[in-house]
Amino acid sequence: MNIPETTQVQRKANLPHDQFLAEHLAQSRPVILTDAISHWKALTQWTPKFFLERYGSATVIIDGKSYAMADFIQSVLHSEQDHPAPYLRNYLIERYFPELLPDIMPLPQYMRPNWFESRLFPSKQSCTFLELYIGGRGATFPSLHFDGWHTHAFLMQLHGVKQYLFLPPEQTPLVLPRQSRGP
């Protein structure tokens, strides 16, 4: 099987929703939307200093270990490629920091439609999961993964730089599943 050359992810602004749906969502083609969250208060406020000052005494649990937010943020600020700080990930904002939700509203129109919020899944609870990720230099997600159930990830970068690796659907046969670890 031939491995296609790397292609650059397009950057777009003022992308009409119907064009986004047709050219990106329906095609499973990633895009960087440069203005989708330009209205968010979080874009200018949510910095390491903000979390250090506002939540310094809060406790976060990362990979089963508890950290004071102040200590965690200090480790992020001093993180190095060869010795990264722990990576806070999948932290539900609604559960841990609900007072921050207004800072990320309204959500970008591109997050719709969400097929979980349909007649197939009648629920009074939202099926949109807004998660916080904080990492320093060298931090990585624990594994290459697939967002199942035909979901789509919308990643909003507020501070710093992050590198993403996307594999197009036609490369799925090239990705081997991780061997299960026995009991």
C-alpha positions in Angstrom: 0.0 0.0 0.0 1.4 3.4 -0.9 1.6 6.0 1.7 0.5 9.4 0.3 2.7 12.5 0.8 2.0 14.8 3.6 -0.4 17.6 2.8 -0.8 20.9 4.5 -4.0 21.5 6.4 -5.8 24.6 4.9 -6.3 27.7 6.9 -9.6 29.6 6.3 -11.5 32.6 7.6 -15.1 33.5 7.1 -15.9 30.0 5.9 -19.7 29.7 5.3 -21.2 26.9 7.4 -22.6 25.0 4.4 -19.2 25.2 2.7 -17.6 23.8 5.8 -20.1 21.0 5.9 -19.6 20.0 2.3 -15.8 20.5 1.9 -14.6 19.5 5.3 -17.0 17.7 7.6 -18.5 15.4 4.9 -15.1 14.8 3.4 -13.3 14.1 6.8 -10.9 16.8 5.8 -9.4 18.9 8.6 -9.3 22.7 8.4 -7.9 25.4 10.6 -10.6 28.1 11.0 -8.7 31.2 12.0 -11.6 33.2 13.2 -14.1 30.7 14.7 -13.4 31.7 18.3 -12.2 35.3 17.8 -15.2 36.4 20.0 -14.2 34.3 23.0 -13.2 36.0 26.2 -11.1 32.9 26.9 -8.9 33.6 23.9 -7.3 36.5 25.7 -7.7 35.5 29.4 -7.0 31.8 29.6 -3.2 31.8 30.1 -1.0 29.9 32.5 -0.9 33.0 34.7 -4.7 33.1 34.7 -5.0 29.5 35.9 -2.2 29.9 38.4 -3.8 33.0 40.0 -7.4 32.0 39.8 -7.1 28.2 40.5 -3.8 27.9 42.2 -5.2 26.1 45.2 -7.5 23.8 43.1 -6.5 20.1 42.8 -6.2 18.5 39.4 -5.7 14.7 38.9 -3.5 13.7 36.0 -2.8 10.0 35.3 -4.1 9.1 38.8 -1.8 11.6 40.6 -3.0 14.7 42.4 -1.4 18.1 41.8 -2.1 21.6 43.2 -2.9 23.7 40.1 -0.2 26.1 41.1 2.4 23.3 41.1 1.1 21.9 37.9 1.2 25.2 36.1 4.8 25.8 37.3 5.8 22.5 35.9 4.1 23.4 32.6 6.0 26.7 32.5 9.3 24.8 33.0 8.5 21.8 30.8 11.2 20.7 28.3 11.0 18.5 25.3 13.0 15.7 26.9 11.4 16.1 30.3 7.8 17.2 29.8 5.4 18.3 32.5 2.3 16.1 33.1 -0.4 16.7 30.5 -3.9 17.7 31.8 -6.4 16.4 29.3 -10.1 15.5 28.9 -10.9 17.8 31.9 -14.7 18.6 31.6 -15.1 22.3 32.0 -18.7 21.9 33.0 -17.8 19.6 35.8 -14.5 21.2 37.1 -14.7 24.8 36.1 -18.3 25.6 35.2 -17.9 29.3 36.0 -15.6 29.4 32.9 -18.3 28.4 30.4 -19.4 31.9 29.6 -15.8 32.6 28.5 -16.3 30.1 25.6 -19.8 31.1 24.5 -21.3 31.1 22.0 -19.8 27.9 20.6 -18.7 28.1 16.9 -21.4 27.3 14.4 -19.0 24.7 13.0 -19.8 22.4 15.9 -23.2 21.8 14.4 -24.8 19.5 13.6 -24.1 17.2 16.6 -25.8 13.9 15.7 -25.8 12.9 19.3 -28.3 15.7 20.0 -31.0 14.2 17.9 -34.1 12.0 18.0 -31.7 9.0 18.1 -30.5 10.1 21.5 -33.3 11.9 23.3 -31.7 13.5 26.3 -32.1 16.6 28.4 -28.3 16.5 28.9 -25.9 18.1 26.4 -23.9 15.7 24.3 -21.3 18.4 23.6 -18.2 17.8 25.7 -16.1 20.9 26.4 -12.8 19.7 27.7 -9.7 21.6 28.9 -6.2 20.5 28.0 -3.1 22.1 29.4 0.4 20.9 28.5 3.9 22.2 28.3 6.7 21.7 25.8 7.1 18.0 25.0 3.7 17.0 26.3 1.9 14.4 24.2 -1.4 12.7 24.1 -0.9 9.3 25.5 -1.7 7.4 22.3 -2.7 7.7 18.7 -6.5 7.3 18.8 -9.6 7.4 16.8 -12.6 9.5 17.9 -15.3 6.8 17.7 -19.0 6.8 17.1 -18.4 9.0 14.0 -17.7 12.0 16.2 -15.6 14.9 15.2 -13.1 16.7 17.3 -13.1 20.5 17.3 -9.9 21.7 18.9 -9.5 25.3 19.9 -6.0 26.5 20.6 -6.1 29.4 23.0 -2.5 29.7 24.1 0.9 28.5 22.9 1.6 26.1 20.1 0.5 22.5 19.5 1.4 20.0 16.8 -1.3 17.7 15.5 -1.0 14.6 13.3 -4.1 13.8 11.2 -4.4 10.6 9.3 -6.9 10.6 6.4 -9.6 7.9 6.4 -7.9 6.1 3.4 -4.9 5.5 5.7 -6.9 3.6 8.3 -5.6 0.2 7.1 -2.0 1.4 7.8 -2.8 2.0 11.5 -2.4 -1.1 13.6 -4.4 -1.5 16.8 -2.5 -1.5 20.0 -2.2 -5.0 21.5 -4.5 -5.3 24.4 -2.9 -5.6 27.8 -4.0 -8.6 29.7 -5.7 -8.5 33.1 
